[in-house]
Amino acid sequence: MATASLASARVSKSILAPYVMAFLATVAGLFIRAALNPFLGEYLPYLTLFPALAFCAWYCGVGPSILSVTLSLFGVRYWVVPIAEPTNSLVRPIGMLVFLLASGVVVYMGEARRREIERLRTEQCSLEERVQERTAALDSANRDLRTLSARLLQLQDEERRRFARELHDSVGQSLAGLTLNLSAVRTDIERLAKTANALSESEAIVQEMSKEVRTISYLLHPPMLDEAGLASALRWYVEGFTQRSKIQVEAEFPDDFGRLPQELETAVFRVVQECLTNIHRHSGSPTAKVSIARFNGLVRVEVSDRGKGIAPEKRHEMEASGTLGVGLRGMRERILQLGGNIKIDSNSPGTVVRVQVPVAHDAETAAA
């Protein structure tokens, strides 16, 4: 049915083609009937013309069908069965009348079918246009949502940067001054052993607090990321992470890594930070590896561990529902907004997170 509709549509696109096809089909029917004259004689003169007429009515239209009927009548009368009948014979007129009536029925049925197909084709085109409009609207909504997510992540990074600066500049300086004052007091009253011990403990506590505040400030947004670049900031973070978590982390960075755009450096740093945090919390791995490479306009990041991996039921749930944790969702949104991709492979021994992000040439020049 679909093939017939397609053929009818192609034929109807040309004005001359339907008439040419009707002419050829009718002539072919006449030739076949003439070839059957030794067997049929004058009987059934329109036998092979009905298929040609049905073809014209089915595919060519009313005009070509009328042409086929006319050619059939003249062909039968003057070529296929040219033998003259007695004047009082009604066989030939009745045969012509029957042929005309049957031709009318066939043409009517063929035209009704053609109109129905045209109506269905029009409805199909309208439906496809509506589907395209809905698809375009959905794509636009997805782009707006992605832009909003990227803006939220950018605002979050800016707020972290401001909060880290405030902690370092205000609270850190106040704690440093308090440490100096307590140290001076301890010096003045060293002769009082108990008081000196208490002051020493207080001084140690304040120093620990100052160290913790500085660490939190750097973890929120390390100043080294803005001042020295991604490679230096990640080396500092990996060293601190190894000391805090007791997980041996192997870091591979090229010596000539260079600088990247600020947004891209922040995104890569957050991805590595989130991956190492997940390794510490969930994997149980004693080791981890972080490698970063840059070539052919791409930055490739790979973070792997030798832990227990993601449980099969959890992985099946993630694949079936498409839901991710907050950290993984944030990582994916950051990378997708920058035009990159992220892939997570998890087997029985370990998990590997691979990230690939393009670096625009003009962005590299601006960062340099």
C-alpha positions in Angstrom: 0.0 0.0 0.0 2.8 2.4 0.9 4.7 1.6 -2.4 1.5 2.1 -4.4 0.9 5.5 -2.7 4.5 6.6 -3.4 4.3 5.6 -7.0 1.0 7.5 -7.5 2.4 10.6 -5.8 5.5 10.5 -8.1 3.3 10.1 -11.2 1.0 13.0 -10.2 3.8 15.4 -9.8 4.2 15.7 -13.6 1.4 16.9 -15.9 2.5 15.0 -19.0 3.8 11.8 -17.4 0.3 10.3 -16.5 -0.9 10.7 -20.1 2.2 9.1 -21.5 1.9 6.2 -19.1 -1.8 5.8 -19.9 -1.0 5.8 -23.6 1.7 3.2 -23.3 -0.4 0.9 -21.0 -3.3 1.1 -23.5 -1.1 0.4 -26.5 0.5 -2.5 -24.7 -3.0 -3.9 -23.9 -4.0 -3.5 -27.6 -0.8 -5.3 -28.8 -1.4 -8.2 -26.4 -5.1 -8.5 -27.5 -4.0 -8.4 -31.1 -1.5 -11.2 -30.4 -4.3 -13.3 -28.9 -6.5 -13.0 -32.1 -5.6 -16.5 -33.3 -7.0 -17.9 -30.1 -9.9 -15.6 -29.2 -10.9 -14.2 -32.5 -13.7 -11.7 -32.1 -14.6 -12.9 -28.6 -13.8 -10.8 -25.6 -12.1 -7.9 -27.5 -11.6 -5.8 -24.3 -10.1 -8.6 -22.2 -6.5 -7.2 -22.0 -7.7 -3.6 -21.9 -9.3 -3.8 -18.5 -5.9 -4.2 -16.7 -4.5 -1.2 -18.6 -7.6 0.8 -17.6 -7.4 -0.2 -14.0 -3.7 0.9 -14.0 -4.7 4.3 -15.4 -7.5 4.8 -12.9 -5.3 3.6 -10.0 -2.2 5.7 -10.7 -2.8 8.3 -13.4 -6.1 10.0 -12.8 -9.4 10.8 -14.6 -8.0 12.5 -17.7 -5.5 9.7 -18.6 -8.2 7.1 -17.8 -10.6 8.8 -20.3 -7.7 8.8 -22.8 -7.2 5.1 -22.2 -11.0 4.3 -22.7 -11.0 6.3 -26.0 -7.9 4.6 -27.3 -9.3 1.2 -26.3 -12.6 1.8 -28.2 -10.9 3.1 -31.4 -8.1 0.4 -31.2 -10.6 -2.4 -30.9 -12.9 -1.0 -33.6 -10.3 -0.2 -36.2 -7.3 -2.5 -35.4 -7.9 -5.5 -33.0 -11.3 -6.6 -34.4 -11.7 -4.7 -37.6 -14.0 -7.4 -39.2 -17.3 -5.8 -40.1 -20.4 -7.1 -38.4 -23.8 -7.4 -40.0 -25.8 -4.3 -39.6 -28.4 -5.9 -37.5 -25.9 -7.4 -35.0 -26.0 -6.0 -31.5 -22.9 -7.8 -30.2 -20.4 -5.1 -30.8 -22.6 -2.1 -29.5 -23.5 -4.1 -26.4 -19.8 -5.0 -25.8 -18.8 -1.3 -26.1 -21.6 -0.3 -23.8 -20.6 -2.9 -21.2 -17.0 -1.8 -21.5 -18.0 1.9 -21.1 -20.0 1.1 -18.0 -17.3 -1.0 -16.4 -14.8 1.6 -17.3 -16.8 4.3 -15.5 -17.0 2.1 -12.4 -13.3 1.5 -12.4 -12.4 5.1 -13.0 -14.8 6.2 -10.2 -13.2 3.7 -7.8 -9.7 4.7 -8.8 -10.4 8.4 -8.4 -12.0 7.9 -5.0 -8.9 6.0 -3.9 -6.6 8.7 -5.2 -8.5 11.4 -3.3 -8.4 9.3 -0.1 -4.6 8.8 -0.5 -4.1 12.6 -1.1 -6.1 13.4 2.0 -4.1 10.9 4.1 -0.9 12.4 2.6 -2.0 15.9 3.6 -2.8 14.8 7.1 0.5 13.0 7.4 2.4 16.2 6.3 0.5 18.2 8.8 1.2 15.7 11.5 5.0 15.7 10.7 5.0 19.5 10.8 3.4 19.4 14.3 5.9 16.8 15.4 8.8 18.9 14.2 7.4 22.0 16.0 7.1 20.0 19.2 10.6 18.7 18.8 12.0 22.1 18.2 10.2 23.4 21.3 11.6 20.6 23.4 15.1 21.2 22.1 14.7 24.9 22.9 13.5 24.0 26.5 16.5 21.7 26.9 18.9 24.3 25.8 17.4 26.9 28.2 17.5 24.3 31.1 21.2 23.6 30.3 22.0 27.3 30.2 20.3 27.8 33.5 22.2 24.9 35.1 25.5 26.3 33.8 24.6 29.7 35.2 23.8 28.2 38.6 27.1 26.4 38.6 28.9 29.6 37.7 27.2 31.5 40.4 28.1 28.8 42.9 31.8 29.0 41.9 31.7 32.8 42.3 30.1 32.5 45.7 32.6 30.0 46.8 35.4 32.2 45.6 34.1 35.2 47.5 33.4 33.2 50.7 36.9 31.6 50.5 38.5 35.1 50.2 36.4 36.4 53.1 37.4 33.5 55.3 41.1 33.9 54.4 41.2 37.7 54.7 39.0 38.4 57.7 38.7 35.4 60.0 42.2 34.1 59.1 43.8 37.5 59.9 41.9 37.7 63.2 42.9 34.3 64.2 46.5 35.1 63.4 46.4 38.2 65.6 44.8 36.3 68.4 47.6 33.7 68.1 50.2 36.4 68.5 48.4 37.9 71.6 48.2 34.5 73.2 51.8 33.8 72.5 52.8 37.1 74.1 50.6 36.4 77.2 52.1 32.9 77.5 55.6 34.4 77.4 54.7 36.9 80.2 53.3 34.3 82.5 55.5 31.3 81.9 56.3 31.2 85.6 52.7 30.1 86.2 53.0 26.5 85.0 49.3 25.7 85.0 48.4 28.9 83.3 51.2 28.5 80.8 50.1 24.9 79.9 46.5 26.1 79.4 47.6 29.0 77.2 49.8 26.6 75.2 46.9 24.3 74.6 44.7 27.2 73.7 47.4 28.5 71.3 47.6 25.0 69.7 43.8 24.9 69.4 43.8 28.3 67.7 46.5 27.3 65.4 44.6 24.1 64.5 41.5 26.2 63.9 43.5 28.6 61.7 44.8 25.7 59.7 41.3 24.2 59.3 39.9 27.5 58.2 42.7 27.9 55.7 42.1 24.4 54.4 38.4 24.9 54.1 39.0 28.2 52.3 41.4 26.6 49.9 39.0 23.6 49.3 36.1 25.9 48.5 38.2 27.7 45.9 42.0 27.4 45.9 43.6 30.8 45.1 46.4 28.8 43.4 43.8 27.8 40.7 43.5 31.5 39.7 47.2 32.4 40.2 49.2 29.4 39.1 46.8 27.4 37.0 45.1 24.0 37.0 48.2 21.8 37.2 49.7 23.5 40.3 46.3 23.6 42.0 45.7 19.9 41.4 49.1 18.9 42.6 48.5 20.8 45.8 45.0 19.3 46.2 46.3 15.7 45.5 49.1 16.1 48.2 46.6 17.3 50.7 44.1 14.7 49.9 46.7 11.9 50.3 47.6 13.2 53.8 44.0 13.5 54.9 42.6 10.3 53.4 45.6 8.0 53.6 44.9 7.0 50.0 48.0 6.9 47.8 47.1 9.0 44.7 49.4 8.9 41.7 49.2 12.1 39.6 50.3 12.5 36.0 50.5 16.0 34.6 52.6 17.1 31.6 55.3 19.6 32.4 54.2 22.0 29.6 50.5 21.8 30.4 50.0 25.6 30.4 46.9 27.6 31.3 43.3 27.1 30.3 40.2 29.4 30.3 39.1 30.1 33.9 35.8 28.3 33.5 37.4 25.2 32.0 40.1 25.1 34.8 37.4 25.4 37.4 35.3 22.6 35.8 38.2 20.1 35.6 39.3 20.9 39.1 35.8 20.2 40.5 35.6 17.0 38.5 38.8 15.6 40.0 37.8 16.9 43.4 34.4 15.1 43.2 36.0 11.9 41.9 38.5 11.7 44.7 35.9 12.5 47.3 33.7 9.6 45.9 36.7 7.2 46.0 37.3 8.1 49.7 33.7 7.7 50.6 32.5 4.7 48.7 35.2 2.7 46.9 37.4 1.4 49.7 40.4 1.6 47.4 43.8 2.1 48.9 45.1 3.8 45.8 43.9 6.1 43.0 45.3 7.6 39.9 44.7 11.0 38.3 46.0 11.7 34.8 45.5 14.8 32.6 46.6 15.2 29.0 46.2 18.0 26.5 46.5 17.6 22.7 44.7 18.3 19.4 42.6 21.0 21.1 41.2 18.6 23.7 41.8 18.2 27.5 41.4 14.6 28.6 41.0 13.7 32.3 41.0 10.2 33.8 40.5 9.3 37.4 40.6 5.6 38.4 40.7 3.5 41.6 41.0 -0.2 42.6 38.0 -0.3 44.8 34.8 -2.3 44.9 33.2 -0.4 42.0 29.5 0.4 41.6 27.2 -2.4 42.7 25.4 -4.1 39.8 22.0 -3.3 41.2 22.9 0.3 41.6 24.4 0.5 38.1 21.3 -1.1 36.7 19.1 1.4 38.6 21.2 4.3 37.2 21.0 2.9 33.6 17.3 2.2 33.8 16.1 5.4 35.5 18.8 7.8 34.2 19.2 9.2 37.8 22.6 10.2 39.1 23.8 11.5 42.4 24.1 15.2 43.0 27.8 15.2 42.6 27.7 13.2 39.4 24.9 15.3 38.0 26.9 18.5 38.7 30.0 17.0 37.0 28.0 16.0 33.9 26.3 19.4 33.7 29.7 21.2 33.9 31.2 19.1 31.2 28.2 19.1 28.8 28.0 22.9 29.0 31.6 23.2 27.9 30.8 20.9 24.9 32.6 17.8 26.4 31.5 14.3 27.5 32.0 12.2 30.6 32.0 8.3 30.7 32.0 6.1 33.8 33.1 2.5 33.7 32.8 0.4 36.8 33.7 -3.3 37.1 34.4 -5.5 40.0 37.9 -4.2 40.7 37.6 -0.4 40.4 35.9 2.5 38.7 37.3 4.7 35.9 35.9 8.2 35.1 36.9 9.6 31.7 36.3 13.2 30.7 37.0 14.9 27.4 36.5 18.6 26.9 37.4 20.7 23.8 39.5 23.9 24.1 38.7 26.6 21.7 41.7 28.2 20.0 40.7 31.7 20.8 40.0 30.7 24.4 43.5 29.2 24.7 45.1 32.4 23.3 43.1 34.5 25.8 44.1 32.3 28.7 47.8 32.4 27.7 
